[in-house]
């Protein structure tokens, strides 16, 4: 597949679709080469690095070929997001790409939410001593989630990410409220039911915990964590 995509872009380098599809193929290839048993560790490292470089370059070329296509910026942002903690500066590149996508679709909460998620992913790589930096980044991420909810007040992913921020900040009641808002928006989300059940359990509110955990089991009778 990669060989055919490479040939396609060599024939028609101005078609953004070809570059975008090739970028996604190279992303999948990262997982494939990392699991190959006929390569030693150094060979795997080199193969993974090559696929990363190819994916990034293809995504960048797609946005250059057609900067008005929101899918190109979304993919570019996703690729950089996946490299946060592995390659330096990718948090800023990811946020920038998702902001460009948001300019093209200003009423879509997805891109703002993804920008905030990129920031939270970077926060997870910081040392526990970097308190002030974490606080500033959490506030920045919250702004993106708040803006997403201004566009769509029942957008569950943004509510769920806000809950993560409140958890990090020790604001337990606000975290529960955000999860409850997410539950209203996505009543069939098993993960939300489990998270709410776990939080209520930890707070000693066992009846509320039972209701949420049973709801998770109704949605998926084999959900081991909820059953436990």
Secondary structure as a PSIPRED ss2 file (coil, helix, strand):
# PSIPRED VFORMAT (PSIPRED V4.0)

   1 X C   1.000  0.000  0.000
   2 X H   0.000  1.000  0.000
   3 X H   0.000  1.000  0.000
   4 X H   0.000  1.000  0.000
   5 X H   0.000  1.000  0.000
   6 X H   0.000  1.000  0.000
   7 X H   0.000  1.000  0.000
   8 X H   0.000  1.000  0.000
   9 X H   0.000  1.000  0.000
  10 X H   0.000  1.000  0.000
  11 X H   0.000  1.000  0.000
  12 X C   1.000  0.000  0.000
  13 X C   1.000  0.000  0.000
  14 X C   1.000  0.000  0.000
  15 X C   1.000  0.000  0.000
  16 X H   0.000  1.000  0.000
  17 X H   0.000  1.000  0.000
  18 X H   0.000  1.000  0.000
  19 X H   0.000  1.000  0.000
  20 X H   0.000  1.000  0.000
  21 X H   0.000  1.000  0.000
  22 X H   0.000  1.000  0.000
  23 X H   0.000  1.000  0.000
  24 X H   0.000  1.000  0.000
  25 X H   0.000  1.000  0.000
  26 X H   0.000  1.000  0.000
  27 X H   0.000  1.000  0.000
  28 X H   0.000  1.000  0.000
  29 X H   0.000  1.000  0.000
  30 X H   0.000  1.000  0.000
  31 X H   0.000  1.000  0.000
  32 X H   0.000  1.000  0.000
  33 X H   0.000  1.000  0.000
  34 X H   0.000  1.000  0.000
  35 X C   1.000  0.000  0.000
  36 X C   1.000  0.000  0.000
  37 X C   1.000  0.000  0.000
  38 X C   1.000  0.000  0.000
  39 X C   1.000  0.000  0.000
  40 X C   1.000  0.000  0.000
  41 X H   0.000  1.000  0.000
  42 X H   0.000  1.000  0.000
  43 X H   0.000  1.000  0.000
  44 X H   0.000  1.000  0.000
  45 X H   0.000  1.000  0.000
  46 X H   0.000  1.000  0.000
  47 X H   0.000  1.000  0.000
  48 X H   0.000  1.000  0.000
  49 X H   0.000  1.000  0.000
  50 X H   0.000  1.000  0.000
  51 X H   0.000  1.000  0.000
  52 X H   0.000  1.000  0.000
  53 X H   0.000  1.000  0.000
  54 X H   0.000  1.000  0.000
  55 X H   0.000  1.000  0.000
  56 X H   0.000  1.000  0.000
  57 X H   0.000  1.000  0.000
  58 X H   0.000  1.000  0.000
  59 X H   0.000  1.000  0.000
  60 X H   0.000  1.000  0.000
  61 X H   0.000  1.000  0.000
  62 X H   0.000  1.000  0.000
  63 X H   0.000  1.000  0.000
  64 X H   0.000  1.000  0.000
  65 X H   0.000  1.000  0.000
  66 X C   1.000  0.000  0.000
  67 X C   1.000  0.000  0.000
  68 X C   1.000  0.000  0.000
  69 X C   1.000  0.000  0.000
  70 X H   0.000  1.000  0.000
  71 X H   0.000  1.000  0.000
  72 X H   0.000  1.000  0.000
  73 X H   0.000  1.000  0.000
  74 X H   0.000  1.000  0.000
  75 X H   0.000  1.000  0.000
  76 X H   0.000  1.000  0.000
  77 X H   0.000  1.000  0.000
  78 X H   0.000  1.000  0.000
  79 X H   0.000  1.000  0.000
  80 X H   0.000  1.000  0.000
  81 X H   0.000  1.000  0.000
  82 X H   0.000  1.000  0.000
  83 X C   1.000  0.000  0.000
  84 X C   1.000  0.000  0.000
  85 X C   1.000  0.000  0.000
  86 X C   1.000  0.000  0.000
  87 X C   1.000  0.000  0.000
  88 X C   1.000  0.000  0.000
  89 X C   1.000  0.000  0.000
  90 X H   0.000  1.000  0.000
  91 X H   0.000  1.000  0.000
  92 X H   0.000  1.000  0.000
  93 X H   0.000  1.000  0.000
  94 X H   0.000  1.000  0.000
  95 X H   0.000  1.000  0.000
  96 X H   0.000  1.000  0.000
  97 X H   0.000  1.000  0.000
  98 X H   0.000  1.000  0.000
  99 X H   0.000  1.000  0.000
 100 X H   0.000  1.000  0.000
 101 X H   0.000  1.000  0.000
 102 X H   0.000  1.000  0.000
 103 X H   0.000  1.000  0.000
 104 X H   0.000  1.000  0.000
 105 X C   1.000  0.000  0.000
 106 X C   1.000  0.000  0.000
 107 X C   1.000  0.000  0.000
 108 X C   1.000  0.000  0.000
 109 X H   0.000  1.000  0.000
 110 X H   0.000  1.000  0.000
 111 X H   0.000  1.000  0.000
 112 X H   0.000  1.000  0.000
 113 X H   0.000  1.000  0.000
 114 X H   0.000  1.000  0.000
 115 X H   0.000  1.000  0.000
 116 X H   0.000  1.000  0.000
 117 X H   0.000  1.000  0.000
 118 X H   0.000  1.000  0.000
 119 X H   0.000  1.000  0.000
 120 X H   0.000  1.000  0.000
 121 X H   0.000  1.000  0.000
 122 X H   0.000  1.000  0.000
 123 X H   0.000  1.000  0.000
 124 X C   1.000  0.000  0.000
 125 X C   1.000  0.000  0.000
 126 X C   1.000  0.000  0.000
 127 X C   1.000  0.000  0.000
 128 X C   1.000  0.000  0.000
 129 X C   1.000  0.000  0.000
 130 X C   1.000  0.000  0.000
 131 X H   0.000  1.000  0.000
 132 X H   0.000  1.000  0.000
 133 X H   0.000  1.000  0.000
 134 X H   0.000  1.000  0.000
 135 X H   0.000  1.000  0.000
 136 X H   0.000  1.000  0.000
 137 X H   0.000  1.000  0.000
 138 X H   0.000  1.000  0.000
 139 X H   0.000  1.000  0.000
 140 X H   0.000  1.000  0.000
 141 X H   0.000  1.000  0.000
 142 X H   0.000  1.000  0.000
 143 X H   0.000  1.000  0.000
 144 X H   0.000  1.000  0.000
 145 X H   0.000  1.000  0.000
 146 X H   0.000  1.000  0.000
 147 X H   0.000  1.000  0.000
 148 X H   0.000  1.000  0.000
 149 X H   0.000  1.000  0.000
 150 X H   0.000  1.000  0.000
 151 X H   0.000  1.000  0.000
 152 X C   1.000  0.000  0.000
 153 X C   1.000  0.000  0.000
 154 X C   1.000  0.000  0.000
 155 X C   1.000  0.000  0.000
 156 X H   0.000  1.000  0.000
 157 X H   0.000  1.000  0.000
 158 X H   0.000  1.000  0.000
 159 X H   0.000  1.000  0.000
 160 X H   0.000  1.000  0.000
 161 X H   0.000  1.000  0.000
 162 X H   0.000  1.000  0.000
 163 X H   0.000  1.000  0.000
 164 X H   0.000  1.000  0.000
 165 X H   0.000  1.000  0.000
 166 X H   0.000  1.000  0.000
 167 X H   0.000  1.000  0.000
 168 X H   0.000  1.000  0.000
 169 X C   1.000  0.000  0.000
 170 X C   1.000  0.000  0.000
 171 X C   1.000  0.000  0.000
 172 X H   0.000  1.000  0.000
 173 X H   0.000  1.000  0.000
 174 X H   0.000  1.000  0.000
 175 X H   0.000  1.000  0.000
 176 X H   0.000  1.000  0.000
 177 X H   0.000  1.000  0.000
 178 X H   0.000  1.000  0.000
 179 X H   0.000  1.000  0.000
 180 X H   0.000  1.000  0.000
 181 X H   0.000  1.000  0.000
 182 X H   0.000  1.000  0.000
 183 X H   0.000  1.000  0.000
 184 X H   0.000  1.000  0.000
 185 X H   0.000  1.000  0.000
 186 X C   1.000  0.000  0.000
 187 X C   1.000  0.000  0.000
 188 X C   1.000  0.000  0.000
 189 X C   1.000  0.000  0.000
 190 X H   0.000  1.000  0.000
 191 X H   0.000  1.000  0.000
 192 X H   0.000  1.000  0.000
 193 X H   0.000  1.000  0.000
 194 X H   0.000  1.000  0.000
 195 X H   0.000  1.000  0.000
 196 X H   0.000  1.000  0.000
 197 X H   0.000  1.000  0.000
 198 X H   0.000  1.000  0.000
 199 X H   0.000  1.000  0.000
 200 X H   0.000  1.000  0.000
 201 X H   0.000  1.000  0.000
 202 X H   0.000  1.000  0.000
 203 X H   0.000  1.000  0.000
 204 X C   1.000  0.000  0.000
 205 X C   1.000  0.000  0.000
 206 X H   0.000  1.000  0.000
 207 X H   0.000  1.000  0.000
 208 X H   0.000  1.000  0.000
 209 X H   0.000  1.000  0.000
 210 X H   0.000  1.000  0.000
 211 X H   0.000  1.000  0.000
 212 X H   0.000  1.000  0.000
 213 X H   0.000  1.000  0.000
 214 X H   0.000  1.000  0.000
 215 X H   0.000  1.000  0.000
 216 X H   0.000  1.000  0.000
 217 X H   0.000  1.000  0.000
 218 X H   0.000  1.000  0.000
 219 X H   0.000  1.000  0.000
 220 X C   1.000  0.000  0.000
 221 X C   1.000  0.000  0.000
 222 X C   1.000  0.000  0.000
 223 X C   1.000  0.000  0.000
 224 X H   0.000  1.000  0.000
 225 X H   0.000  1.000  0.000
 226 X H   0.000  1.000  0.000
 227 X H   0.000  1.000  0.000
 228 X C   1.000  0.000  0.000
